Amino acid sequence: MLAIKLQRIGKKHQPSYRLVVAVKRSKMGSAPVEDLGSYNPFTKKITFKKERVLHWLSVGAQPTVTVHNLFVKQGAISGSKKPVKMAHAAAKGSEAENAASAATA
């Protein structure tokens, strides 16, 4: 299955992302099928080829949640934004709660 996702590029502490079509379960460093654009999180500037994005969506490529939200924000697709679920933040919180409850007991 193909996915439209962000591929990180740039130096340490200076992230920049490419918007690519790649195999969903591929490694992050593997070669993408097609490069569609770029995203800079510092300036919030996103550029992409809208007609190619719509082509890949029409043939069944699924955007990640973050990419979907970027497309909705830019008006490339219609619909509402999806909530981003971050599992690692919940895991850290539960570890802190467990440590606090163990210390009081």
N, C-alpha and C positions, 0 to 999 in steps of 0.2 A: 504494500500500500504506500502511495506517495503522500508526502506531507509538505505543506508550505511552512517553513520554520525559519527562525533566526539562527545564523551561524556567527559566533563571536570571532571578531578580528581585532587587531589593535594591541597596544602595549599594556603592561600591567597598570592597573588603576586608571586606564584610559580606554574603556570599552567602546567598541563600535561594532555594528552588526551588519551582515549581509542578509538579505531576504532571499532565500533559496528554495527550490523544489528538490527534495531528497527523499530517499527511502525512509520511512518513518522510524524504523528501529536501527538505522545506520549509526555508526560512530560519528561524533561531532566533527572530526577532522577529515572524514571521507569526502570524496569529490561529489558535488551536487549534480543533479540532472540539469538544472538551469539556474542561472543567477537572475533574479527579478528586480533587485534594487538594494537600497541600504537604509539604515536607521541609526541615528546618532542620539543616544539617550540624554546627553548633556544639553543639546540644543533642541531636543524633541523634534528634529527634522527627519521626515521620512520621505523617501523618493522611491517610486516603483513604477514598473510598466503595467498600467492598468489593464490593457487589452490582453497581455500575457497572463496576468493574475486571473482574469475572468475565464480565459481558455483553460488553465489548469484546474480551476474550480469546476468547470463544466465537464471535464473528463474524469473527475472523481478525487482530485487531491484535496485532502482535509487540512485546513489551517490549524495551527496550534491555538490555544486560547488567547495568548498574548497577541499573536498575529491577527486573529479574528477581531480583537478589540481595536487594533491599529487600523484595520480596514474599515471598521464601522466609524471610527473617528474621522477618517479621511473621506468617507462617503463612497468608497469603492463597492461596498456591499450594504444592503439594508438589513435592519434588524436591531436587536438590542445587544449591549455588551454582555459578556459572560463573566461570572465571578472567577477570579484566579485563585486556585487552591494551592497553598504552599504547605506541604506536609512537614518540612523540616522546622518551620516556626512552631507548629503545634507540638512536635516532639521535644523541642527544647523547653517549652513551657511546662510540659508534663514532668520532665526530669527535675525542673526546679521545684515544682509542687511536691514531688515525691521526696526530694531532699529536705524541704522545709518541714514536711509532716514527720519525717524520720527524726529530725533534730528535736522536735517538740515532744516526741513520744518517749 
